[in-house]
Every structure is written in C-alpha cells, then in structure tokens.
Amino acid sequence: MLDRWTTGKGTLVIIGGHEDKEGERAILKAIAQHVNGRRLVVATLASHEPEGYFQSYQHAFGELGVTDTVELYVEDRAEAHDPDKLSAFDGAGAVFFTGGDQLRIASQIGETPIEHRVREIYEGGGVIAGTSAGASAMSETMLVRGSNSESFRIGALQMAPGLGLIRNVVIDQHFAERGRIGRLIGAVAQNPRMLGIGIDEDTAIIVENEKFEVLGSGAVYLLDGTQVTHSNIAEGDSDKALSIFDLALHVLGSGDTFDFGSRSPTCK
C-alpha cells in the first residue's frame, strides 16, 4: 500500500451532488472559508452543455464572500493547452469541478497543462472541490457506468483512470438516492485494495492530512474489502449475481471522521 493516500498538501472537498445552494449552504460555506480571499475557478468541464452552471455557483459563492470567480470550460482537449484558458488560474487558490460526465473531465484535461495547474494548486495547499461527476473524477480509478440495481451483475461495470488526487479509493455519488450500493460493492470486489466511498447528495467529505470529516445532511458509506475471504468476480459469467463474503461496511454521518492510514472511523 502506498504511504500516502492523497497527493497534495491542500484540501479536497468531495461532494455527492445536489449540495444546498440557497439555504444554510454548509458545504459551499466550508469551501468559501478555504478559498480565503483568493480566486475560485469553477470548472464546468464535465458538462456537454454548461450554460447556467457557472452563474448558479457564482451567485451562491458570491453571497458567501467569494467575489473572484471565473469559469473554466474546454470544448475539446486541444483547448486544454490554450494560454487564454490557463489564465483562469492566475491568482487561484481553489478549483471547483461541477457535475456532468466524469469521463469528460479525465479525457479532456488528463496530462495537460490544465491538470498540471490543478495539481500545483493542490500541492501548494489550495482546495480542490468536486460535486457529482467532479467527485468521482478525484480518484485514480473512477466509476464511469454501472447498473444501479441492488444485486450487482458481474459484467455491469465500467471504470476508467481519474485525476488521481486521492489514491486507493473509488468514489460514487448520489449514493443512497440512486441505489448505488451494488455497483460500489462490484468495484471493490474487482480490486479489494481500494476503499469504496459512497456519498449521499448534499453531503461531502473534507479530506486533509490523510483523514476526512463528513459534512452535510446525508451519510457516507465506506466499503473495505481487505478482509474479504471469497468473491466470484473472476469466476462467474457477466450476467451472474456477484457474491462476496466478509466485506466490511461503515456508515458515517455529519461530524464523523475516518483515518485512511488505519482504515478506521471515529464518531463525532
């Protein structure tokens, strides 16, 4: 196992989607506090039709005191090398990836100057946040597609490389709302070294110093496959239901914490 789970000195805010933008806005408020007067880049890369995304976040963050916000969007991968696009990062201390399709994020900016600037901000102590697709893209290996049915079918999963800001985890979002427990179990069964993290809507994990704290109105589900004694993931045909024994499950609420090094939760 790698010594470090995270790849930078900053903060990751990983959100399950549909975070509150009009009420208490606890999650956005936490991001605003980490921005600390610097520029916030709102990356709408995951959407094929980004109109309106930036404006809604610009308004929500503006009411929380974040006044320097800029949008980053690229139509295709070639634009990720455009100096005008890179200028969005001038003076930035935070990047927020909005929702859509996580494969679009990784395929458009992976190993480009834009991704390098994101890493520079994180490695320099800044904050990288992502909601929905933006959350899934944080990990080295991301869930792209899979059935939401509770009984997972062995062939019903597609995974792809992500941005790799956090290692040894696979992240799923809109978790309880869309019944995604089965597909996250399937992802962990494929690679029990990875910790499965399922995050409900209006819920986030705030990752700092190899630990995270839960914030928001829902729950976070952790699937740990290190003690699994049996699964049929490599034996059954693609339409067969997955079986897996001795898979550990933790469910954390707001204020609860988790230590990646020891793989152990702590209640608030």
C-alpha positions as CSV (number, residue, x, y, z in Angstrom):
1,M,0.0,0.0,0.0
2,L,1.2,3.5,-0.8
3,D,2.4,5.6,2.2
4,R,0.1,8.5,1.3
5,W,-3.5,8.4,0.1
6,T,-3.6,12.0,-1.0
7,T,-1.2,13.6,-3.5
8,G,-1.1,17.2,-2.2
9,K,-0.8,19.4,0.9
10,G,-4.2,21.1,0.4
11,T,-7.8,20.1,1.0
12,L,-10.2,18.0,-1.1
13,V,-13.9,18.6,-0.7
14,I,-15.7,15.7,-2.4
15,I,-19.4,16.1,-2.7
16,G,-22.2,13.6,-3.5
17,G,-24.1,16.0,-5.7
18,H,-27.1,18.4,-5.2
19,E,-25.4,20.4,-2.5
20,D,-27.5,23.1,-0.9
21,K,-27.0,26.4,-2.8
22,E,-29.8,28.5,-1.2
23,G,-30.2,27.6,2.5
24,E,-27.5,27.1,5.1
25,R,-25.1,26.0,2.3
26,A,-22.8,24.3,4.8
27,I,-20.7,22.6,2.2
28,L,-20.2,25.7,0.0
29,K,-19.5,27.7,3.1
30,A,-16.7,25.3,4.0
31,I,-15.2,25.7,0.5
32,A,-15.5,29.5,0.8
33,Q,-13.6,29.5,4.0
34,H,-10.8,27.6,2.4
35,V,-10.7,30.0,-0.6
36,N,-9.6,32.7,1.9
37,G,-9.8,35.6,-0.5
38,R,-8.2,34.0,-3.5
39,R,-9.7,33.2,-6.9
40,L,-12.1,30.3,-7.3
41,V,-12.0,28.6,-10.6
42,V,-15.4,26.9,-11.4
43,A,-14.6,24.1,-13.9
44,T,-17.7,23.2,-15.8
45,L,-15.7,20.6,-17.9
46,A,-18.0,17.7,-17.1
47,S,-21.0,19.1,-18.9
48,H,-21.7,18.9,-22.6
49,E,-24.0,21.9,-22.2
50,P,-22.5,24.0,-19.3
51,E,-24.8,27.1,-19.7
52,G,-26.1,28.2,-16.3
53,Y,-23.8,26.1,-14.2
54,F,-21.2,28.8,-13.6
55,Q,-23.8,31.5,-12.9
56,S,-25.5,29.5,-10.2
57,Y,-22.2,28.9,-8.4
58,Q,-21.0,32.4,-8.9
59,H,-24.2,33.7,-7.2
60,A,-24.1,31.2,-4.4
61,F,-20.4,31.7,-3.6
62,G,-20.7,35.5,-4.1
63,E,-23.2,35.6,-1.2
64,L,-20.6,33.7,0.9
65,G,-18.0,36.4,0.2
66,V,-16.1,34.8,-2.7
67,T,-16.1,37.6,-5.3
68,D,-13.3,36.5,-7.6
69,T,-14.8,33.5,-9.5
70,V,-14.0,32.6,-13.1
71,E,-15.4,29.8,-15.3
72,L,-13.1,27.2,-17.0
73,Y,-14.6,25.2,-19.9
74,V,-13.0,23.5,-22.8
75,E,-14.8,22.2,-25.9
76,D,-12.1,19.7,-26.7
77,R,-8.7,18.5,-25.5
78,A,-6.8,20.9,-27.7
79,E,-8.2,23.9,-25.7
80,A,-6.5,22.5,-22.5
81,H,-3.2,23.8,-24.0
82,D,-4.6,27.3,-24.7
83,P,-2.8,30.1,-22.8
84,D,-6.1,32.0,-22.5
85,K,-7.7,29.0,-20.8
86,L,-4.7,28.7,-18.4
87,S,-5.0,32.4,-17.4
88,A,-8.1,31.4,-15.4
89,F,-5.7,30.0,-12.8
90,D,-3.9,33.3,-12.3
91,G,-4.1,34.0,-8.5
92,A,-6.3,31.0,-7.9
93,G,-6.4,29.1,-4.6
94,A,-9.3,26.8,-5.3
95,V,-10.9,24.8,-8.1
96,F,-14.5,23.5,-8.1
97,F,-15.4,20.8,-10.6
98,T,-19.2,20.7,-11.3
99,G,-21.3,17.8,-12.3
100,G,-22.0,16.0,-15.6
101,D,-19.8,13.2,-17.0
102,Q,-16.7,12.3,-15.1
103,L,-15.2,10.7,-18.2
104,R,-15.3,14.1,-19.9
105,I,-13.2,15.6,-17.2
106,A,-10.4,13.0,-17.3
107,S,-10.4,12.7,-21.1
108,Q,-10.3,16.4,-21.8
109,I,-7.7,17.5,-19.3
110,G,-5.7,14.4,-18.2
111,E,-1.9,15.1,-18.6
112,T,-2.5,18.6,-20.0
113,P,-1.4,22.0,-18.7
114,I,-4.8,22.4,-17.1
115,E,-4.4,19.3,-15.0
116,H,-0.9,20.4,-14.1
117,R,-2.2,23.7,-12.8
118,V,-4.9,21.9,-10.7
119,R,-2.2,19.8,-9.2
120,E,0.0,22.8,-8.5
121,I,-2.8,24.5,-6.5
122,Y,-3.5,21.3,-4.5
123,E,0.2,20.6,-3.9
124,G,0.6,24.2,-2.8
125,G,-2.0,24.0,-0.1
126,G,-5.1,25.1,-2.1
127,V,-8.5,23.5,-2.2
128,I,-9.9,21.2,-4.9
129,A,-13.6,20.5,-4.7
130,G,-15.9,18.4,-6.9
131,T,-19.6,17.5,-6.9
132,S,-21.3,14.5,-8.6
133,A,-19.1,13.7,-11.6
134,G,-16.5,16.1,-10.2
135,A,-16.3,13.9,-7.1
136,S,-15.8,10.7,-9.0
137,A,-13.0,12.2,-11.0
138,M,-10.9,12.8,-7.9
139,S,-9.6,9.3,-7.6
140,E,-7.0,7.3,-9.5
141,T,-9.7,4.9,-10.8
142,M,-13.2,6.2,-11.2
143,L,-16.5,4.6,-11.6
144,V,-17.9,5.6,-15.0
145,R,-21.0,3.5,-15.5
146,G,-22.8,0.6,-13.8
147,S,-26.2,-0.7,-13.0
148,N,-28.0,0.9,-10.0
149,S,-29.7,-2.4,-9.2
150,E,-29.0,-3.7,-5.7
151,S,-27.9,-7.2,-6.9
152,F,-24.8,-6.4,-8.9
153,R,-24.2,-8.3,-12.1
154,I,-20.5,-9.1,-12.7
155,G,-20.3,-7.6,-16.2
156,A,-22.3,-4.4,-15.4
157,L,-19.4,-2.0,-14.5
158,Q,-17.2,0.4,-16.4
159,M,-14.2,2.0,-14.8
160,A,-11.5,4.4,-16.1
161,P,-8.5,6.4,-14.9
162,G,-9.4,9.6,-13.0
163,L,-7.3,12.6,-11.9
164,G,-5.6,10.7,-9.1
165,L,-5.8,13.4,-6.4
166,I,-6.6,10.7,-3.9
167,R,-5.3,7.2,-4.1
168,N,-6.6,3.7,-3.3
169,V,-10.2,4.7,-3.3
170,V,-13.1,4.6,-5.7
171,I,-15.9,7.2,-5.2
172,D,-19.6,7.0,-6.1
173,Q,-22.1,9.9,-5.7
174,H,-25.9,10.4,-5.5
175,F,-25.4,7.2,-3.5
176,A,-28.5,6.4,-1.4
177,E,-30.7,8.4,-3.7
178,R,-29.9,6.3,-6.7
179,G,-29.4,2.9,-5.0
180,R,-25.7,2.6,-5.9
181,I,-24.6,0.2,-3.2
182,G,-24.4,-2.8,-5.6
183,R,-22.1,-1.2,-8.1
184,L,-19.8,0.1,-5.4
185,I,-19.5,-3.4,-4.0
186,G,-18.7,-4.6,-7.5
187,A,-15.9,-2.0,-7.8
188,V,-14.4,-3.1,-4.5
189,A,-14.7,-6.8,-5.5
190,Q,-12.7,-6.1,-8.6
191,N,-9.9,-4.6,-6.5
192,P,-10.2,-5.2,-2.7
193,R,-7.2,-2.9,-2.1
194,M,-9.4,0.0,-2.9
195,L,-11.7,1.6,-0.3
196,G,-15.2,2.2,-1.7
197,I,-16.6,5.6,-0.8
198,G,-20.3,6.3,-1.5
199,I,-21.5,9.8,-0.8
200,D,-25.1,10.9,-0.5
201,E,-26.5,14.1,-2.0
202,D,-25.9,17.4,-0.1
203,T,-23.1,15.5,1.7
204,A,-19.3,15.8,1.5
205,I,-16.1,14.5,2.8
206,I,-13.4,17.1,3.6
207,V,-10.0,15.4,3.2
208,E,-7.0,16.8,4.9
209,N,-3.8,15.2,6.4
210,E,-4.8,11.6,5.4
211,K,-8.2,11.9,7.2
212,F,-11.6,13.1,6.3
213,E,-14.6,14.5,8.1
214,V,-18.2,14.2,6.9
215,L,-20.3,17.4,6.4
216,G,-23.9,17.7,5.2
217,S,-27.3,16.3,5.6
218,G,-26.8,12.7,4.4
219,A,-24.4,9.8,5.0
220,V,-21.1,8.5,3.7
221,Y,-20.7,4.7,3.1
222,L,-17.3,3.0,3.3
223,L,-16.7,-0.4,1.9
224,D,-13.5,-2.1,2.9
225,G,-12.5,-5.3,1.1
226,T,-9.2,-6.0,2.7
227,Q,-10.7,-8.8,4.8
228,V,-12.8,-10.4,2.0
229,T,-12.5,-14.2,2.1
230,H,-14.4,-15.0,-1.1
231,S,-15.9,-13.5,-4.2
232,N,-17.0,-14.9,-7.6
233,I,-16.0,-11.7,-9.5
234,A,-13.4,-13.6,-11.6
235,E,-15.3,-16.8,-11.9
236,G,-18.9,-16.1,-12.9
237,D,-20.3,-15.1,-16.3
238,S,-21.2,-11.5,-16.9
239,D,-24.9,-11.9,-16.1
240,K,-24.4,-13.8,-12.8
241,A,-25.1,-12.0,-9.5
242,L,-22.0,-11.1,-7.5
243,S,-21.3,-13.0,-4.3
244,I,-18.8,-11.7,-1.8
245,F,-18.0,-12.7,1.9
246,D,-16.7,-10.7,4.8
247,L,-16.9,-7.2,3.2
248,A,-16.7,-4.5,5.9
249,L,-19.2,-1.6,5.8
250,H,-19.1,1.6,7.8
251,V,-21.8,4.3,7.6
252,L,-20.7,7.8,8.7
253,G,-22.8,10.9,9.4
254,S,-22.0,14.6,9.7
255,G,-19.1,15.2,12.1
256,D,-17.8,11.6,11.9
257,T,-14.2,11.2,10.8
258,F,-12.2,8.5,9.1
259,D,-8.5,7.8,9.2
260,F,-7.1,6.4,5.9
261,G,-3.9,5.0,7.4
262,S,-5.7,2.8,9.9
263,R,-8.9,2.4,7.9
264,S,-10.9,3.3,11.0
265,P,-13.9,5.6,11.6
266,T,-14.4,7.7,14.7
267,C,-17.8,9.1,15.8
268,K,-18.2,12.8,16.5
